[in-house]
Amino acid sequence: MVNEIIEHTQSGAVIIVEGKRDIIALKKLGITGRIETSTHQPLLVFAENLAKDTTQIIILTDWDRRGDILADRITTYLQNVGITPDLDIRRRISLLVKKEVKDVESLYTYMVKLKKVTKQVV
């Protein structure tokens, strides 16, 4: 799934996250594309500004109640300006890690632990 995100960002997609720690975690996972935080301006302004320079947007907010609400609001605002963001990646990650990981910033640590366990099993 990380490779899929990398491919999308290499083709110009922008990832939307909640905070700086999320950006750090994604960069540690090797994602070097454009990542924006949604918390520094009103969501409507944020969505309008994004729509000015991109049409490919991946929403990767946390999979808690707050993250769900934020993803829904951003999606609504983006759709109002003609952009349908990718929520599928967020949904799939959530399904895979929901019981173990609650937020984007913990993904890197989770992946490191998963690699260690995988090496021990093999």
FIFILUM-142784 format. One line per field, with one value per residue: residue number from 1; residue in one letter; x, y, z of N, C-alpha, C in turn. Coordinates in steps of 0.05 Angstrom, whole numbers. Layout:
BEGIN
k: c(NUM | ...)
r: c(A | ...)
n_X: c(X | ...)
n_Y: c(Y | ...)
n_Z: c(Z | ...)
ca_X: c(X | ...)
ca_Y: c(Y | ...)
ca_Z: c(Z | ...)
c_X: c(X | ...)
c_Y: c(Y | ...)
c_Z: c(Z | ...)
END
This chain:
BEGIN
k: c(1 | 2 | 3 | 4 | 5 | 6 | 7 | 8 | 9 | 10 | 11 | 12 | 13 | 14 | 15 | 16 | 17 | 18 | 19 | 20 | 21 | 22 | 23 | 24 | 25 | 26 | 27 | 28 | 29 | 30 | 31 | 32 | 33 | 34 | 35 | 36 | 37 | 38 | 39 | 40 | 41 | 42 | 43 | 44 | 45 | 46 | 47 | 48 | 49 | 50 | 51 | 52 | 53 | 54 | 55 | 56 | 57 | 58 | 59 | 60 | 61 | 62 | 63 | 64 | 65 | 66 | 67 | 68 | 69 | 70 | 71 | 72 | 73 | 74 | 75 | 76 | 77 | 78 | 79 | 80 | 81 | 82 | 83 | 84 | 85 | 86 | 87 | 88 | 89 | 90 | 91 | 92 | 93 | 94 | 95 | 96 | 97 | 98 | 99 | 100 | 101 | 102 | 103 | 104 | 105 | 106 | 107 | 108 | 109 | 110 | 111 | 112 | 113 | 114 | 115 | 116 | 117 | 118 | 119 | 120 | 121 | 122)
r: c(M | V | N | E | I | I | E | H | T | Q | S | G | A | V | I | I | V | E | G | K | R | D | I | I | A | L | K | K | L | G | I | T | G | R | I | E | T | S | T | H | Q | P | L | L | V | F | A | E | N | L | A | K | D | T | T | Q | I | I | I | L | T | D | W | D | R | R | G | D | I | L | A | D | R | I | T | T | Y | L | Q | N | V | G | I | T | P | D | L | D | I | R | R | R | I | S | L | L | V | K | K | E | V | K | D | V | E | S | L | Y | T | Y | M | V | K | L | K | K | V | T | K | Q | V | V)
n_X: c(16 | 40 | 75 | 37 | 17 | 64 | 70 | 25 | 36 | 82 | 60 | 36 | -4 | -32 | -25 | -68 | -63 | -70 | -32 | 36 | 66 | 44 | 62 | 117 | 119 | 100 | 140 | 183 | 168 | 181 | 153 | 155 | 128 | 83 | 55 | 2 | -22 | -85 | -100 | -87 | -117 | -184 | -226 | -255 | -228 | -179 | -191 | -207 | -159 | -126 | -152 | -139 | -88 | -83 | -113 | -113 | -122 | -107 | -139 | -116 | -130 | -132 | -161 | -201 | -258 | -255 | -220 | -251 | -295 | -268 | -247 | -295 | -315 | -275 | -278 | -330 | -324 | -284 | -310 | -349 | -319 | -308 | -274 | -260 | -237 | -188 | -209 | -204 | -153 | -144 | -187 | -174 | -125 | -142 | -176 | -138 | -105 | -133 | -145 | -95 | -69 | -83 | -76 | -45 | 6 | 28 | 38 | 90 | 120 | 89 | 97 | 152 | 153 | 122 | 155 | 197 | 170 | 155 | 205 | 221 | 185 | 195)
n_Y: c(-24 | 24 | 31 | 41 | 91 | 121 | 117 | 146 | 197 | 209 | 217 | 264 | 270 | 297 | 289 | 291 | 304 | 305 | 329 | 352 | 309 | 266 | 277 | 269 | 214 | 192 | 208 | 180 | 130 | 131 | 163 | 215 | 255 | 311 | 333 | 356 | 392 | 395 | 431 | 485 | 527 | 550 | 497 | 501 | 542 | 517 | 472 | 498 | 524 | 480 | 458 | 493 | 480 | 425 | 361 | 311 | 281 | 252 | 233 | 224 | 221 | 209 | 148 | 154 | 181 | 237 | 242 | 216 | 252 | 298 | 279 | 271 | 324 | 351 | 322 | 336 | 392 | 391 | 363 | 401 | 437 | 409 | 365 | 297 | 266 | 215 | 166 | 114 | 90 | 107 | 81 | 27 | 21 | 32 | -13 | -53 | -42 | -23 | -43 | -42 | 5 | 73 | 121 | 162 | 178 | 136 | 96 | 86 | 64 | 19 | -9 | -20 | -54 | -95 | -114 | -135 | -178 | -208 | -224 | -257 | -299 | -321)
n_Z: c(0 | 14 | -29 | -69 | -53 | -59 | -115 | -132 | -111 | -140 | -189 | -182 | -143 | -83 | -14 | 41 | 108 | 181 | 216 | 233 | 252 | 226 | 174 | 182 | 194 | 146 | 111 | 132 | 116 | 65 | 30 | -11 | -37 | -45 | 14 | 53 | 110 | 142 | 179 | 187 | 167 | 150 | 129 | 81 | 53 | 50 | 17 | -30 | -44 | -54 | -97 | -137 | -156 | -163 | -181 | -163 | -104 | -42 | 14 | 78 | 133 | 205 | 230 | 268 | 305 | 299 | 255 | 216 | 211 | 194 | 145 | 117 | 115 | 86 | 39 | 21 | 12 | -27 | -68 | -80 | -109 | -153 | -149 | -137 | -83 | -66 | -24 | -16 | -5 | 48 | 73 | 63 | 90 | 142 | 151 | 152 | 196 | 239 | 292 | 315 | 303 | 311 | 285 | 233 | 245 | 273 | 237 | 215 | 258 | 268 | 219 | 223 | 267 | 246 | 205 | 235 | 262 | 219 | 198 | 240 | 238 | 188)
ca_X: c(0 | 58 | 84 | 15 | 17 | 87 | 64 | 5 | 49 | 100 | 44 | 25 | -24 | -26 | -36 | -78 | -61 | -79 | -11 | 64 | 76 | 35 | 81 | 143 | 115 | 98 | 167 | 200 | 159 | 192 | 135 | 168 | 111 | 71 | 37 | -9 | -38 | -111 | -107 | -77 | -135 | -211 | -227 | -265 | -206 | -159 | -200 | -206 | -131 | -116 | -164 | -126 | -64 | -83 | -139 | -109 | -119 | -111 | -144 | -105 | -134 | -134 | -186 | -217 | -282 | -247 | -209 | -274 | -309 | -250 | -246 | -321 | -318 | -257 | -289 | -352 | -313 | -270 | -330 | -362 | -302 | -304 | -253 | -267 | -212 | -185 | -213 | -200 | -128 | -149 | -205 | -160 | -105 | -158 | -185 | -115 | -90 | -150 | -143 | -68 | -59 | -106 | -70 | -25 | 33 | 38 | 42 | 118 | 127 | 75 | 111 | 177 | 146 | 112 | 178 | 211 | 155 | 156 | 231 | 223 | 168 | 207)
ca_Y: c(0 | 47 | 34 | 53 | 119 | 133 | 120 | 168 | 223 | 213 | 226 | 291 | 270 | 310 | 275 | 309 | 292 | 323 | 344 | 349 | 281 | 249 | 282 | 256 | 185 | 184 | 211 | 157 | 107 | 135 | 179 | 241 | 273 | 334 | 326 | 380 | 389 | 408 | 444 | 513 | 546 | 539 | 475 | 510 | 556 | 496 | 457 | 516 | 528 | 455 | 454 | 511 | 469 | 396 | 347 | 285 | 286 | 229 | 241 | 204 | 230 | 187 | 132 | 157 | 197 | 264 | 238 | 211 | 277 | 315 | 268 | 277 | 353 | 358 | 310 | 352 | 417 | 386 | 357 | 426 | 451 | 392 | 344 | 274 | 256 | 186 | 158 | 85 | 83 | 111 | 60 | 1 | 22 | 29 | -41 | -70 | -36 | -8 | -52 | -38 | 33 | 92 | 146 | 161 | 182 | 111 | 77 | 79 | 46 | -6 | -22 | -30 | -78 | -116 | -125 | -152 | -202 | -224 | -237 | -278 | -321 | -334)
ca_Z: c(0 | 14 | -57 | -83 | -45 | -71 | -143 | -135 | -106 | -162 | -212 | -176 | -123 | -58 | 9 | 62 | 135 | 202 | 229 | 226 | 259 | 204 | 152 | 189 | 192 | 118 | 99 | 141 | 101 | 38 | 14 | -14 | -52 | -31 | 36 | 64 | 134 | 138 | 205 | 191 | 155 | 147 | 110 | 55 | 40 | 45 | -6 | -54 | -51 | -65 | -124 | -156 | -169 | -166 | -182 | -150 | -75 | -25 | 42 | 96 | 161 | 223 | 228 | 292 | 299 | 289 | 228 | 198 | 207 | 178 | 118 | 105 | 109 | 64 | 14 | 13 | 1 | -53 | -88 | -88 | -128 | -176 | -146 | -120 | -71 | -61 | 4 | -16 | 9 | 77 | 81 | 64 | 113 | 166 | 153 | 157 | 221 | 258 | 320 | 325 | 299 | 310 | 271 | 212 | 256 | 284 | 216 | 212 | 280 | 262 | 197 | 233 | 284 | 228 | 191 | 255 | 267 | 194 | 197 | 260 | 229 | 164)
c_X: c(17 | 68 | 62 | 14 | 40 | 82 | 45 | 19 | 69 | 86 | 29 | 4 | -14 | -40 | -44 | -77 | -69 | -56 | 17 | 75 | 67 | 54 | 107 | 141 | 115 | 125 | 186 | 193 | 168 | 174 | 146 | 152 | 100 | 51 | 28 | -24 | -63 | -118 | -100 | -95 | -163 | -211 | -236 | -243 | -184 | -166 | -199 | -177 | -119 | -126 | -152 | -102 | -62 | -111 | -137 | -103 | -125 | -116 | -135 | -106 | -135 | -160 | -200 | -241 | -275 | -236 | -231 | -289 | -293 | -249 | -273 | -324 | -300 | -267 | -312 | -343 | -299 | -290 | -345 | -345 | -294 | -283 | -264 | -242 | -212 | -188 | -207 | -175 | -132 | -166 | -191 | -139 | -120 | -167 | -162 | -104 | -107 | -147 | -115 | -59 | -84 | -101 | -47 | 3 | 45 | 43 | 71 | 126 | 114 | 89 | 137 | 173 | 137 | 135 | 194 | 197 | 157 | 183 | 234 | 207 | 181 | 232)
c_Y: c(25 | 52 | 48 | 83 | 134 | 137 | 143 | 195 | 229 | 223 | 252 | 292 | 284 | 294 | 295 | 293 | 313 | 339 | 338 | 321 | 261 | 252 | 267 | 226 | 177 | 187 | 188 | 131 | 109 | 151 | 207 | 262 | 295 | 324 | 352 | 374 | 406 | 426 | 474 | 534 | 534 | 518 | 483 | 524 | 536 | 481 | 474 | 520 | 503 | 451 | 472 | 498 | 439 | 384 | 320 | 289 | 260 | 239 | 218 | 215 | 205 | 173 | 131 | 175 | 224 | 262 | 232 | 236 | 296 | 305 | 274 | 306 | 361 | 347 | 327 | 378 | 413 | 379 | 382 | 442 | 432 | 370 | 322 | 263 | 226 | 181 | 128 | 76 | 85 | 88 | 33 | 0 | 18 | 0 | -59 | -66 | -25 | -17 | -46 | -9 | 51 | 116 | 142 | 162 | 156 | 90 | 68 | 59 | 19 | -22 | -34 | -55 | -101 | -130 | -144 | -178 | -220 | -238 | -260 | -303 | -336 | -347)
c_Z: c(0 | -14 | -74 | -78 | -59 | -101 | -148 | -131 | -129 | -187 | -205 | -155 | -97 | -36 | 30 | 88 | 155 | 214 | 220 | 231 | 237 | 180 | 157 | 185 | 162 | 104 | 107 | 126 | 71 | 19 | 12 | -29 | -34 | -11 | 49 | 90 | 131 | 162 | 207 | 179 | 154 | 125 | 82 | 39 | 32 | 19 | -32 | -63 | -64 | -94 | -145 | -170 | -169 | -169 | -169 | -121 | -60 | 3 | 60 | 125 | 179 | 221 | 255 | 285 | 287 | 260 | 208 | 191 | 189 | 149 | 103 | 97 | 86 | 38 | 4 | 0 | -26 | -75 | -98 | -108 | -151 | -174 | -128 | -109 | -68 | -31 | 7 | -1 | 39 | 88 | 84 | 86 | 139 | 171 | 161 | 186 | 243 | 287 | 332 | 323 | 296 | 293 | 251 | 224 | 267 | 262 | 213 | 234 | 276 | 240 | 206 | 250 | 266 | 213 | 210 | 259 | 242 | 191 | 217 | 252 | 206 | 172)
END
